[in-house]
Amino acid sequence: MSRNVSIDKRTREPGHHVASTLEELVDEVLPDAHHELAERGHRHLGLPPVSLVVDDRTWTFDPGVGGEPVQVTVDADALPLLLNGQASTTGLMVRGGARCEPGHFGAVGAWDVVLRALLDGIPVHEPGAVDLSELDLRRAFAPDDGDDELAAHLAAVGFAHLRGWVDPALLERVDAEAHEAAAAATPGQPDRWWATTAAGDDVCVRVQRLLDVSPAMAELMAGDVYRRIGSLFADGHARDPERAGSCEALLKPVDVVRGLSEFPWHRDCSQGGCAYNCSDYSAGLPLHPTGGERGHLSVMAASHRASMPAPGMIRGWRSDLPVVALATEPGDLTIHLSCTLHMTEPPRTAPRTVVYTTWVLPTEDHGPEKSPQPDLDRLASMGAA
């Protein structure tokens, strides 16, 4: 058990107030904001000017880059969530509360890091700001490696590969129970996500609250391995069973054409609340081999230490941080911090399943749930799907 390493990077406490209206932002906050830092980050990312439109009032951020501003319309009751860091522009566009012009979802979502620079003084990442030269990004941790060493590795690079920590004989039971719950699911049922395959079949691809339907996973969760993972850091992390995604099975069929069985590059905190809740962390338990044609998890090393948008949000912009693909065998685990950029490749030859379990920092209000599934038609209208 590690008691020496912290990943708590919170900068705000519940109830923190920045502003609730554009008038308050302009008149009371902006005079003392971090303009130079935000303008430098905006120019580095190559973003166009951005305008926040709330009712009949508009505020435009333009560090002299020229061009027509991209407009994002924010509901008046959602604006405090954005300005106080409880929601991001991405989160409001996904869940409701903000809309942008078609084709500009990426630019508006990327501007989140500029807004954080402006209000919180957190610089936008630039090449060379994070040094990874002394770190082994391909290291796999064995069960007899020390917890302090594992925790320090996670704190430095934002992810870890654990090799041979779980008895592979248990995985078939977990997989069968997850699929049984998915087969019994009905559209609209809480804690179940859906996708459509190329054959036109609507299939359940996410079973949240997995411990309610999987005795085998509950047995694993009560064992030494998960107790050990849940005690890696000195910050008091714990699993919150009230949250639907605290333990969930992600079912990944072949040939999904609609829905979120796989996720593009993102942070788990990308919808908002990072300043209040990070870093949490999640352990992934692949129930089948991963890598190559079976699909896999990829992570961007040390991206939890870099304030920057996800790859692909800004056309032509790339990070200098390396991407690591994590190929696993049955019995392996992966861990990633909530602020680490990551994505999944879909399977091409055979379906696979992975179970994610999340531990969160102690806090009175842990921010918005990521369920239910976003409105895919709404996102498509903004050019995000």
MOZI-V502215 format. One record per pair of residues at least 24 apart in sequence whose ideal C-beta (glycine too) atoms are under 10 Angstrom apart, sorted by the first residue. I is the first residue (numbers start at 1). J is the second residue. D is the distance in Angstrom with one decimal. If there is no record, write none. Layout:
I	J	D
I	J	D
This chain:
1	147	5.7
1	148	9.1
1	151	9.6
1	227	9.0
1	228	7.0
1	230	9.8
1	231	4.7
1	232	7.9
1	233	9.9
1	234	9.9
2	146	8.1
2	147	4.1
2	148	4.7
2	149	8.7
2	150	7.4
2	151	4.2
2	152	8.3
2	154	9.7
2	155	10.0
2	228	9.4
2	231	7.2
2	232	5.2
2	233	6.4
2	234	7.0
3	147	9.0
3	148	8.4
3	151	9.3
3	231	8.5
3	232	9.7
3	233	8.4
3	234	5.0
4	147	9.2
4	148	5.5
4	151	7.4
4	152	8.2
4	233	9.0
4	234	6.3
5	147	8.8
5	148	6.5
5	149	9.5
5	150	8.9
5	151	3.8
5	152	5.5
5	153	9.4
5	154	7.8
5	155	5.4
5	156	9.6
5	232	7.4
5	233	5.6
5	234	6.2
5	235	8.8
6	151	9.0
6	155	7.5
6	233	6.2
6	234	5.1
6	235	5.4
6	236	10.0
6	279	9.4
7	151	8.1
7	154	7.0
7	155	5.3
7	158	9.1
7	232	8.8
7	233	5.5
7	234	8.9
7	235	6.5
7	237	8.4
7	278	8.1
7	279	4.4
7	280	8.7
7	281	7.0
7	304	8.2
7	337	6.1
7	338	9.2
7	339	8.8
7	361	8.6
8	233	8.0
8	234	8.4
8	235	4.5
8	236	8.8
8	237	9.1
8	277	9.9
8	278	8.2
8	279	7.2
8	361	6.2
8	362	9.6
9	155	9.8
9	235	10.0
9	274	8.4
9	275	8.7
9	277	9.8
9	278	5.4
9	279	5.8
9	304	7.9
9	305	8.8
9	337	9.3
9	339	7.3
9	361	9.6
10	235	9.5
10	273	9.9
10	274	8.6
10	275	6.4
10	276	6.1
10	277	7.0
10	278	6.6
10	279	8.7
10	361	7.0
10	363	8.1
11	85	8.6
11	116	9.5
11	120	6.2
11	121	9.2
11	122	7.8
11	274	8.8
11	275	4.7
11	276	8.5
11	278	9.1
12	84	8.0
12	85	6.1
12	86	9.2
12	120	8.1
12	273	9.3
12	274	9.3
12	275	4.2
12	276	5.3
12	277	9.6
13	275	9.4
13	276	7.4
13	363	8.6
13	364	9.1
13	365	10.0
14	86	9.4
14	276	6.6
14	363	6.8
14	364	5.3
14	365	4.9
14	366	9.5
14	367	9.6
15	84	9.2
15	276	9.9
15	364	9.1
15	365	8.8
16	84	6.3
16	85	7.4
16	86	9.0
16	275	7.8
16	276	7.6
17	80	8.3
17	83	9.0
17	84	6.3
18	80	8.4
18	82	9.5
18	83	5.0
18	84	5.0
18	85	7.3
18	119	5.8
18	120	8.8
19	79	8.2
19	80	7.3
19	82	9.5
19	83	4.6
19	84	7.4
19	119	8.6
20	76	9.1
20	77	9.5
20	79	6.9
20	80	4.2
20	81	9.7
20	83	7.1
20	84	7.8
21	54	7.5
21	55	9.5
21	57	8.2
21	76	7.7
21	79	6.7
21	80	8.0
21	83	8.6
22	52	6.7
22	53	9.0
22	54	5.3
22	55	8.7
22	57	4.8
22	58	7.9
22	59	5.1
22	74	9.0
22	76	9.2
22	79	7.1
22	83	8.9
23	54	9.6
23	57	7.2
23	59	9.4
24	79	9.6
24	80	9.3
24	83	8.3
25	52	8.5
25	54	9.6
25	57	10.0
25	59	6.7
25	79	8.5
25	82	9.9
25	83	6.1
25	118	9.9
25	119	8.8
26	57	8.9
26	59	6.0
29	83	7.8
29	118	9.0
29	119	7.0
30	59	8.6
30	61	9.7
30	118	8.0
30	119	9.2
33	115	9.9
33	117	9.2
33	118	5.1
33	119	6.2
33	120	9.4
33	121	8.6
34	116	9.6
34	117	6.0
34	118	5.7
34	119	7.5
34	120	7.7
34	121	4.5
34	122	8.5
34	123	8.6
35	61	9.4
35	63	8.2
35	117	9.4
35	118	6.8
36	63	9.2
36	117	9.5
36	118	9.9
37	114	9.2
37	116	9.9
37	117	4.8
37	118	7.4
37	120	9.5
37	121	6.3
37	122	8.1
37	123	5.5
37	124	7.8
38	63	7.4
38	111	9.8
38	113	9.3
38	114	5.2
38	115	7.5
38	116	8.6
38	117	4.3
38	118	3.7
38	119	8.4
38	120	9.9
38	121	9.1
38	122	9.8
38	123	9.0
38	124	8.0
39	63	3.4
39	64	7.7
39	65	9.0
39	114	8.4
39	117	8.8
39	118	8.6
40	114	9.5
40	117	8.1
40	123	7.6
40	124	7.2
40	126	8.4
41	111	9.6
41	113	6.5
41	114	5.2
41	115	9.8
41	116	9.0
41	117	4.9
41	118	8.7
41	122	9.2
41	123	6.4
41	124	2.8
41	125	8.4
41	126	8.2
41	307	7.9
41	308	8.8
42	110	9.7
42	111	7.7
42	113	9.3
42	114	4.8
42	115	9.8
42	117	8.2
42	118	8.9
42	124	7.7
43	114	9.7
43	124	9.4
44	114	9.4
44	123	9.5
44	124	5.9
44	125	8.6
44	126	5.9
44	127	9.4
44	308	9.3
44	317	8.7
45	107	8.9
45	110	6.1
45	111	8.2
45	113	7.7
45	114	7.2
45	124	6.6
45	125	9.7
45	126	9.9
45	308	8.0
45	309	6.9
45	313	9.0
45	314	5.8
45	317	5.9
46	107	9.4
46	110	9.5
46	314	6.4
46	315	8.7
46	316	7.0
46	317	6.0
47	106	9.8
47	107	5.8
47	108	9.2
47	110	6.3
47	111	6.0
47	113	9.8
47	114	6.9
47	309	9.2
47	313	9.9
47	314	6.9
47	317	9.0
48	104	8.4
48	107	6.4
48	108	10.0
48	111	9.3
49	111	9.8
50	89	8.8
50	100	9.3
50	104	9.2
50	107	7.5
50	108	6.8
50	110	9.6
50	111	4.9
50	114	7.7
50	115	8.6
52	79	7.7
52	82	8.2
52	83	9.2
52	89	9.0
52	98	9.0
52	108	9.9
52	111	9.8
52	115	9.3
53	98	9.7
53	99	9.5
53	100	9.9
54	78	8.9
54	79	5.5
54	82	9.8
54	98	9.9
55	79	9.5
61	111	7.8
61	114	7.2
61	115	8.0
61	118	7.4
63	114	8.9
68	101	9.9
70	100	6.7
70	101	6.4
70	103	9.4
70	104	4.7
70	105	9.9
70	107	5.4
70	108	6.2
70	111	8.1
71	99	9.1
71	100	6.9
71	101	5.9
71	104	8.2
71	108	8.9
72	98	5.7
72	99	7.2
72	100	4.6
72	101	8.3
72	104	8.0
72	105	9.6
72	107	9.3
72	108	4.9
72	109	9.6
72	111	8.1
72	382	9.7
73	97	9.7
73	98	6.6
73	99	5.0
73	100	7.4
73	101	9.1
74	98	4.7
74	99	8.4
74	100	9.8
75	99	8.9
81	272	6.9
81	273	9.5
81	368	8.7
82	112	9.0
82	115	7.8
82	272	8.0
83	115	8.3
83	119	7.2
84	119	9.0
84	272	9.6
84	275	9.0
84	276	9.3
85	112	9.8
85	115	9.0
85	116	7.5
85	119	7.6
85	120	7.5
85	272	6.9
85	273	7.1
85	274	7.2
85	275	4.6
85	276	6.9
85	367	9.6
86	271	9.9
86	272	5.5
86	273	5.8
86	274	10.0
86	275	8.8
86	276	7.2
86	277	9.9
86	365	8.7
86	367	6.6
86	368	7.6
87	112	9.9
87	271	6.7
87	272	3.6
87	273	7.5
87	367	8.5
87	368	6.8
88	112	4.6
88	113	9.4
88	115	8.4
88	116	8.8
88	267	9.7
88	269	8.5
88	270	6.4
88	271	6.0
88	272	4.5
88	273	8.5
88	274	8.0
89	115	7.6
89	271	9.9
89	272	9.0
90	266	8.5
90	267	9.6
90	270	5.5
90	271	6.1
90	272	7.9
90	309	9.3
90	310	8.9
90	313	8.9
90	384	8.9
91	269	9.3
91	270	7.1
91	271	3.2
91	272	4.2
91	273	8.3
91	367	9.3
91	368	6.8
91	370	9.0
91	374	9.9
92	271	8.4
92	272	7.9
93	271	9.5
93	374	9.0
93	378	8.2
93	379	7.3
93	382	6.3
93	384	7.3
94	270	8.9
94	271	6.1
94	272	9.8
94	368	9.9
94	370	8.8
94	373	9.9
94	374	4.6
94	375	8.2
94	378	8.4
94	379	6.7
94	382	9.8
94	384	8.1
95	271	6.9
95	272	9.0
95	368	7.0
95	369	9.4
95	370	8.9
95	372	9.3
95	374	6.9
95	375	8.6
95	378	9.7
96	374	9.2
96	375	7.7
96	378	7.9
98	382	9.6
99	378	8.4
99	381	8.5
99	382	6.9
100	381	9.8
100	382	5.4
100	383	8.5
100	384	9.2
101	382	7.7
101	383	8.7
102	380	9.3
102	381	6.4
102	382	6.0
102	383	5.4
102	384	9.8
103	382	7.6
103	383	4.1
103	384	9.5
104	382	7.2
104	383	6.8
104	384	9.6
105	313	8.3
105	379	7.2
105	380	9.6
105	381	9.3
105	382	4.3
105	383	5.0
105	384	3.9
105	385	9.0
106	309	7.9
106	310	8.7
106	312	7.1
106	313	4.0
106	314	6.1
106	315	7.5
106	317	9.7
106	382	9.4
106	383	7.5
106	384	7.5
107	309	9.1
107	313	7.4
107	314	6.6
107	315	8.8
107	383	9.8
108	313	9.1
108	382	8.3
108	384	9.7
109	266	9.8
109	270	7.9
109	309	6.7
109	310	7.7
109	313	5.5
109	314	9.2
109	382	9.7
109	384	8.0
110	308	8.5
110	309	3.6
110	310	7.9
110	312	9.8
110	313	4.4
110	314	5.1
110	317	8.0
111	309	8.3
111	313	9.4
111	314	9.6
112	270	8.0
112	272	8.8
112	274	9.3
112	307	9.2
112	309	7.3
112	313	9.5
113	306	9.3
113	307	4.8
113	308	5.9
113	309	5.9
113	313	9.9
114	307	9.3
114	309	9.3
116	274	8.1
116	275	7.8
116	307	6.3
117	307	7.0
119	275	9.6
120	274	9.9
120	275	6.7
120	307	9.2
122	274	9.7
122	275	8.8
122	307	5.0
123	306	9.5
123	307	6.6
123	308	10.0
124	306	8.7
124	307	5.6
124	308	6.3
124	309	8.8
125	302	9.7
125	303	8.3
125	305	8.3
125	306	3.6
125	307	5.6
125	308	4.1
125	309	9.4
125	319	7.1
125	320	8.5
125	321	8.0
126	306	9.0
126	308	8.8
126	319	9.8
126	320	8.5
127	318	9.6
127	319	8.1
127	320	4.1
127	321	9.0
128	320	7.0
129	302	9.7
129	305	8.4
129	306	6.7
129	307	9.5
129	308	9.6
129	320	8.6
129	321	9.6
130	156	9.7
130	157	9.7
130	301	8.6
130	302	4.8
130	303	8.6
130	304	9.8
130	305	5.4
130	306	5.7
130	319	9.8
130	320	8.3
130	321	6.6
131	302	8.8
132	156	8.2
132	157	7.2
132	301	6.0
132	302	5.8
132	305	9.8
132	320	9.8
132	321	7.6
132	322	7.1
135	301	7.7
135	302	8.0
137	161	9.7
137	299	9.1
137	301	5.2
137	302	8.9
137	322	6.4
137	323	9.7
137	324	5.3
138	324	7.1
138	326	9.6
139	163	9.7
140	164	8.7
140	326	9.3
140	328	9.1
140	332	7.8
141	165	8.2
141	332	10.0
141	333	9.1
141	335	9.1
143	224	9.6
143	225	7.9
143	228	8.9
147	228	6.9
147	229	9.2
147	231	7.7
147	232	6.0
147	233	9.5
148	232	9.0
150	228	9.4
150	229	9.0
150	232	6.6
150	335	8.3
151	231	9.6
151	232	4.7
151	233	5.8
151	234	8.4
151	335	9.9
152	232	10.0
153	335	9.5
154	232	7.0
154	233	8.1
154	279	9.1
154	281	7.1
154	304	9.3
154	335	6.1
154	336	8.4
154	337	6.5
154	340	9.2
155	232	9.5
155	233	8.0
155	279	8.7
155	304	8.8
155	305	9.2
155	337	8.1
156	301	9.0
156	302	7.0
156	304	9.6
156	305	8.3
157	299	8.3
157	300	9.8
157	301	5.0
157	302	5.4
157	303	9.3
157	304	8.6
157	305	8.9
157	321	9.8
157	322	9.7
157	324	8.5
157	336	9.8
157	337	9.2
157	340	8.3
158	267	9.9
158	279	8.3
158	281	9.2
158	299	6.7
158	300	7.9
158	301	6.7
158	302	5.8
158	303	6.2
158	304	4.1
158	305	7.3
158	306	9.5
158	321	9.7
158	324	10.0
158	335	9.3
158	336	6.4
158	337	4.8
158	338	9.4
158	339	7.0
158	340	3.5
158	341	8.2
158	342	8.6
159	281	9.3
159	284	9.8
159	297	8.6
159	298	9.7
159	299	4.4
159	300	8.9
159	301	7.3
159	302	9.3
159	303	9.3
159	304	8.8
159	324	7.3
159	326	7.4
159	334	6.8
159	335	6.4
159	336	4.4
159	337	7.2
159	340	5.6
159	341	9.9
159	342	7.4
160	229	9.9
160	232	9.4
160	281	9.5
160	283	9.4
160	299	9.6
160	326	9.3
160	333	8.5
160	334	7.1
160	335	4.7
160	336	8.0
160	337	9.6
161	297	9.5
161	299	9.6
161	324	8.7
161	326	5.5
161	327	8.8
161	328	7.0
161	332	6.8
161	333	7.9
161	334	5.9
161	335	8.3
162	225	8.7
162	229	8.1
162	283	8.1
162	284	9.7
162	285	9.8
162	328	9.0
162	331	9.3
162	332	6.2
162	333	4.1
162	334	7.1
162	335	6.8
163	328	8.0
163	329	7.6
163	331	7.8
163	332	5.3
163	333	8.4
164	329	7.9
164	330	9.5
164	331	5.1
164	332	6.7
164	333	9.2
165	224	9.8
165	225	5.3
165	226	9.5
165	228	8.7
165	229	8.4
165	283	9.4
165	285	9.2
165	331	6.7
165	332	7.0
165	333	5.2
166	220	6.9
166	223	8.8
166	225	6.1
166	226	9.1
166	285	6.5
166	286	9.8
166	287	9.9
166	330	8.1
166	331	5.0
166	332	7.6
166	333	6.5
167	220	8.7
167	223	9.2
167	225	9.1
167	330	9.4
167	331	6.8
168	287	9.3
168	329	8.1
168	330	4.0
168	331	4.4
168	332	9.3
169	330	9.2
169	331	9.2
170	216	5.9
170	217	8.7
170	219	7.4
170	220	6.1
170	223	9.3
170	285	9.5
170	287	9.5
170	330	9.7
170	331	9.1
171	216	8.5
171	217	9.9
171	220	9.2
171	285	7.7
171	286	8.4
171	287	4.6
171	288	7.9
171	330	5.5
171	331	7.6
171	353	8.9
171	355	9.1
172	216	8.7
172	287	7.8
172	288	9.9
172	330	9.1
173	214	8.0
173	215	8.1
173	216	3.8
173	217	8.5
173	219	8.7
173	220	9.5
173	287	9.7
174	210	8.3
174	214	5.8
174	215	9.3
174	216	4.6
174	217	4.9
174	218	9.7
174	219	9.1
174	220	7.2
174	249	7.7
174	285	7.6
174	287	6.1
174	353	8.1
174	355	6.4
175	214	9.3
175	216	8.9
175	217	9.9
175	249	8.2
175	251	9.1
175	287	4.5
175	288	7.7
175	351	10.0
175	352	9.3
175	353	5.3
175	354	10.0
175	355	8.9
176	214	8.9
176	216	8.1
176	287	9.7
176	353	10.0
177	207	9.0
177	210	8.1
177	213	6.1
177	214	3.9
177	215	7.0
177	216	5.8
177	217	7.1
177	218	9.6
177	249	8.5
178	204	9.7
178	206	9.8
178	207	5.3
178	210	6.5
178	213	7.6
178	214	6.1
178	216	9.3
178	217	7.9
178	248	9.2
178	249	3.8
178	250	9.0
178	251	6.6
178	287	7.9
178	353	6.0
178	354	9.8
178	355	7.2
179	204	9.1
179	207	8.6
179	249	8.5
179	251	6.9
179	287	9.9
179	351	9.5
179	353	7.5
180	207	9.4
180	213	7.4
180	214	8.8
181	207	4.8
181	208	9.8
181	209	9.2
181	210	7.6
181	212	8.4
181	213	4.1
181	214	7.3
181	249	7.7
181	251	9.7
182	206	8.4
182	207	5.5
182	213	9.4
182	249	7.8
182	251	5.7
182	353	9.3
184	213	8.5
185	213	10.0
188	372	9.2
189	372	10.0
190	244	7.5
190	371	8.0
190	372	7.4
191	244	4.7
191	245	8.7
191	248	8.1
191	371	6.8
191	372	8.4
192	244	9.7
192	371	9.2
192	372	9.0
192	373	8.8
193	248	9.1
193	250	8.6
193	251	9.2
193	259	7.2
193	260	6.4
193	261	8.1
193	371	7.4
193	372	7.7
193	373	4.7
193	374	9.7
194	258	9.1
194	259	5.9
194	260	9.0
194	261	9.2
194	373	6.9
194	376	10.0
195	251	8.9
195	252	9.3
195	253	7.3
195	256	4.8
195	257	8.2
195	258	6.3
195	259	2.7
195	260	6.8
195	261	4.7
195	262	9.1
195	373	9.1
195	376	9.6
196	253	10.0
196	255	9.7
196	256	7.1
196	257	5.9
196	258	4.2
196	259	5.8
196	261	9.8
196	376	9.8
197	253	5.9
197	254	7.6
197	255	5.1
197	256	5.8
197	257	6.6
197	258	8.7
197	259	9.0
197	261	9.3
198	253	9.9
198	254	8.5
198	255	4.0
198	256	7.8
198	257	5.2
198	258	9.6
199	253	9.8
199	254	9.9
199	255	7.2
199	257	9.2
200	257	8.9
201	253	8.5
201	255	9.6
201	256	9.9
202	258	9.1
202	259	8.5
203	251	7.5
203	253	5.8
203	256	8.2
203	259	8.4
203	261	8.3
203	351	9.7
204	249	9.8
204	251	6.8
204	253	9.9
204	259	9.9
204	261	9.9
205	249	9.3
205	250	6.8
205	251	4.9
205	252	7.0
205	253	6.9
205	256	7.4
205	259	6.3
205	260	7.4
205	261	4.1
205	262	9.1
205	351	9.8
205	353	9.7
205	373	9.4
206	244	9.5
206	245	8.8
206	248	6.1
206	249	7.2
206	250	5.6
206	251	7.0
206	252	9.8
206	259	9.4
206	260	7.8
206	261	7.8
206	356	9.8
206	371	8.3
206	373	7.9
207	247	9.6
207	248	6.3
207	249	4.4
207	250	8.2
207	251	7.1
207	353	9.3
207	355	9.1
208	243	8.7
208	244	4.0
208	245	5.6
208	246	8.2
208	247	8.0
208	248	4.4
208	249	8.3
208	250	9.7
208	356	9.9
208	369	9.5
208	370	9.7
208	371	6.4
208	372	9.7
209	241	8.3
209	242	9.7
209	243	9.0
209	244	5.7
209	245	8.7
209	246	7.7
209	247	7.3
209	248	7.4
209	249	10.0
210	244	9.8
210	245	9.7
210	246	8.8
210	247	4.7
210	248	5.5
210	249	5.0
210	250	9.9
210	355	6.4
210	356	9.1
210	357	8.6
211	239	9.5
211	241	7.4
211	246	8.1
211	247	5.2
211	248	9.6
211	357	9.1
212	241	9.4
212	247	9.1
213	249	8.9
214	247	8.5
214	249	7.5
214	355	8.3
217	247	6.7
217	249	7.9
217	285	8.3
217	355	6.2
217	357	8.5
218	247	8.7
220	247	9.8
220	285	7.7
220	355	8.6
220	357	9.1
221	246	10.0
221	247	6.8
221	355	9.7
221	357	6.9
225	283	9.1
225	285	9.6
225	333	7.8
226	283	7.4
226	285	9.2
226	333	9.3
226	357	6.8
226	359	9.6
229	281	8.6
229	282	9.9
229	283	5.3
229	333	7.5
229	335	6.9
229	357	8.0
229	359	7.7
230	281	9.4
230	283	8.6
230	357	8.4
230	359	5.3
231	359	9.1
232	281	7.7
232	283	9.7
232	335	8.1
232	359	8.4
233	279	8.9
233	281	7.9
233	337	10.0
233	359	8.6
233	361	9.2
235	279	8.6
235	280	9.7
235	281	9.9
235	359	9.5
235	360	9.9
235	361	5.8
235	362	7.7
236	359	9.7
236	360	9.8
236	361	7.0
236	362	4.7
236	363	9.9
237	279	9.2
237	280	7.0
237	281	7.0
237	358	9.3
237	359	4.0
237	360	6.4
237	361	6.0
237	362	7.7
238	359	6.2
238	360	6.8
238	361	8.6
238	362	6.7
239	357	6.7
239	358	6.9
239	359	5.4
239	360	7.4
240	280	9.5
240	358	8.0
240	359	8.4
240	360	5.4
240	362	9.7
240	363	9.8
240	366	6.8
242	366	9.4
242	369	9.8
243	358	7.6
243	360	7.6
243	366	7.4
243	369	6.4
243	370	9.2
243	371	9.1
244	369	6.3
244	370	8.5
244	371	5.2
244	372	8.9
245	282	8.9
245	356	7.5
245	357	9.4
245	358	6.4
245	369	7.1
245	370	6.1
245	371	6.5
246	282	9.8
246	356	9.2
246	357	7.0
246	358	5.8
246	359	8.8
246	360	8.3
247	282	9.9
247	283	9.7
247	285	9.7
247	355	6.9
247	356	7.4
247	357	4.8
247	358	7.7
248	282	9.8
248	354	9.5
248	355	7.1
248	356	5.7
248	357	8.2
248	358	8.6
248	371	9.0
249	285	9.2
249	287	8.2
249	353	5.9
249	354	7.5
249	355	5.0
249	356	8.1
250	284	8.8
250	286	9.9
250	287	10.0
250	344	8.2
250	352	9.0
250	353	6.8
250	354	5.2
250	355	7.6
250	356	6.6
251	287	9.6
251	351	7.1
251	352	8.4
251	353	5.3
251	354	8.8
252	288	9.1
252	290	9.7
252	294	9.1
252	295	6.2
252	344	7.6
252	345	9.6
252	346	6.5
252	347	5.5
252	350	9.8
252	351	5.9
252	352	5.1
252	353	6.7
252	354	7.3
253	346	8.8
253	347	7.7
253	350	9.6
253	351	4.7
253	352	9.0
253	353	9.8
254	293	9.7
254	294	10.0
254	295	9.2
254	346	7.5
254	347	5.5
254	348	6.5
254	349	7.1
254	350	6.9
254	351	5.8
254	352	9.3
255	346	8.4
255	347	9.2
255	348	8.5
255	351	9.8
256	346	6.6
256	347	9.4
256	351	9.9
258	376	6.7
258	377	10.0
258	380	9.6
258	385	8.4
259	373	7.6
259	376	7.0
259	385	9.9
260	373	6.3
260	374	7.4
260	376	7.8
260	379	9.9
260	385	9.5
261	295	9.8
261	344	8.6
261	346	7.1
261	347	9.3
261	351	9.4
262	295	7.5
262	343	7.8
262	344	4.7
262	345	7.1
262	346	4.7
262	347	8.9
263	297	9.9
263	342	8.1
263	343	6.0
263	344	5.8
264	310	7.2
264	311	8.5
264	312	6.5
264	313	9.3
264	343	5.5
264	344	8.7
264	384	9.3
264	385	9.9
265	298	8.5
265	299	9.9
265	300	7.6
265	303	9.3
265	309	8.9
265	310	3.9
265	311	4.7
265	312	5.9
265	313	7.9
265	319	10.0
265	323	9.3
265	341	5.6
265	342	7.3
265	343	4.5
265	344	9.8
266	310	5.7
266	311	10.0
266	313	9.8
266	341	7.0
266	342	7.2
266	343	6.9
266	344	10.0
267	300	9.7
267	303	7.7
267	304	7.9
267	309	9.9
267	310	7.3
267	336	9.5
267	337	9.0
267	338	6.6
267	339	5.5
267	340	6.8
267	341	5.8
267	342	7.7
268	336	8.0
268	337	8.3
268	338	4.0
268	339	7.6
268	340	8.2
268	341	9.9
268	342	8.2
268	356	9.6
268	358	7.8
268	370	7.7
269	304	9.5
269	337	9.5
269	338	5.0
269	339	5.9
269	340	9.8
269	367	8.0
269	370	9.8
270	309	9.4
270	310	7.2
270	338	9.3
270	339	9.2
270	341	8.9
270	370	9.3
271	367	8.2
271	368	6.1
271	369	9.3
271	370	6.3
271	374	9.4
272	367	6.5
272	368	6.3
273	338	9.5
273	363	9.5
273	365	8.8
273	366	7.5
273	367	3.1
273	368	6.6
274	304	9.8
274	307	9.4
274	338	7.9
274	339	6.5
274	367	8.8
275	367	9.9
276	361	8.9
276	363	6.7
276	364	9.7
276	365	7.4
276	366	7.9
276	367	6.1
277	338	7.3
277	339	9.6
277	360	6.9
277	361	6.2
277	363	6.4
277	365	8.9
277	366	5.7
277	367	5.2
277	368	10.0
278	304	7.8
278	337	7.7
278	338	5.5
278	339	4.9
278	360	9.8
278	361	7.7
278	367	9.8
279	304	6.2
279	336	9.6
279	337	4.3
279	338	5.2
279	339	5.1
279	340	8.2
279	360	9.6
279	361	7.6
280	336	10.0
280	337	7.4
280	338	4.2
280	339	8.7
280	358	6.0
280	359	6.3
280	360	4.5
280	361	6.1
280	363	9.9
280	366	8.4
280	367	9.9
281	335	6.0
281	336	6.8
281	337	5.0
281	338	6.4
281	339	9.5
281	340	8.8
281	357	9.7
281	358	7.2
281	359	5.8
281	360	8.7
281	361	9.5
282	334	8.6
282	335	7.0
282	336	6.0
282	337	8.3
282	338	7.1
282	340	9.6
282	342	9.5
282	356	5.1
282	357	6.6
282	358	4.4
282	359	7.7
282	360	9.7
283	333	5.4
283	334	7.1
283	335	5.1
283	336	8.6
283	355	8.6
283	356	7.1
283	357	5.1
283	358	8.0
283	359	8.1
284	326	8.6
284	328	8.4
284	332	9.1
284	333	6.5
284	334	4.3
284	335	7.4
284	336	7.5
284	342	9.6
284	344	9.6
284	354	5.3
284	355	7.3
284	356	5.3
284	357	8.3
285	328	9.3
285	330	9.6
285	331	9.2
285	332	8.3
285	333	5.7
285	334	8.4
285	353	9.2
285	354	6.5
285	355	4.4
285	356	7.7
285	357	7.4
286	326	9.0
286	327	9.6
286	328	4.9
286	329	8.4
286	330	7.3
286	331	9.2
286	332	6.5
286	333	8.1
286	334	7.5
286	352	6.8
286	353	7.7
286	354	4.8
286	355	8.3
287	330	7.3
287	352	7.0
287	353	4.4
287	354	6.6
287	355	6.8
288	328	9.1
288	329	9.5
288	330	6.9
288	347	8.6
288	350	7.5
288	351	7.9
288	352	4.2
288	353	6.5
288	354	8.3
289	327	7.9
289	328	6.9
289	329	5.6
289	330	6.4
289	332	9.1
289	350	9.4
289	352	7.9
290	325	9.2
290	326	7.3
290	327	5.8
290	328	4.8
290	329	8.3
290	330	9.6
290	332	8.4
290	334	9.0
290	344	9.2
290	345	8.8
290	347	8.6
290	352	6.5
290	354	7.8
291	325	7.2
291	326	8.0
291	327	2.9
291	328	7.1
291	329	8.9
291	345	9.0
292	325	9.4
292	327	7.2
292	345	9.1
292	347	9.6
292	348	8.6
292	349	8.6
293	345	9.5
293	346	9.9
293	347	7.0
293	348	4.6
293	349	4.3
293	350	7.8
294	327	8.6
294	328	9.6
294	345	8.9
294	346	9.6
294	347	5.2
294	348	7.8
294	349	6.7
294	350	6.4
294	351	9.0
294	352	5.6
295	344	6.5
295	345	4.6
295	346	5.1
295	347	4.0
295	348	7.2
295	349	9.1
295	350	9.3
295	351	9.1
295	352	6.1
295	354	9.4
296	325	5.5
296	326	5.9
296	327	5.6
296	328	7.4
296	334	9.5
296	343	9.8
296	344	7.2
296	345	5.4
296	346	9.8
296	347	9.1
296	352	9.1
296	354	9.8
297	324	9.3
297	325	7.7
297	326	4.9
297	327	9.1
297	328	8.1
297	334	5.8
297	336	7.7
297	342	6.2
297	343	7.7
297	344	5.6
297	345	8.0
297	354	7.8
298	323	5.6
298	324	6.7
298	325	4.8
298	326	7.0
298	341	9.1
298	342	6.5
298	343	5.4
298	344	7.3
298	345	6.7
299	323	7.2
299	324	5.4
299	325	8.4
299	326	6.7
299	334	8.3
299	336	5.9
299	337	9.5
299	340	5.8
299	341	7.0
299	342	4.6
299	343	8.3
300	324	7.8
300	340	7.0
300	341	4.1
300	342	7.1
300	343	8.7
301	340	8.4
301	341	9.3
302	340	8.2
302	341	9.7
303	336	9.9
303	337	9.3
303	339	7.4
303	340	5.4
303	341	4.0
303	342	8.3
304	336	8.6
304	337	4.9
304	338	7.9
304	339	3.7
304	340	4.6
304	341	8.0
305	337	9.7
305	339	8.2
305	340	9.2
306	339	9.2
306	340	9.9
306	341	8.6
307	339	9.4
308	341	8.2
309	341	9.1
310	341	5.8
310	342	9.5
310	343	8.2
311	341	7.3
311	343	8.1
312	343	9.1
313	384	9.7
328	354	9.1
333	357	9.5
335	359	9.7
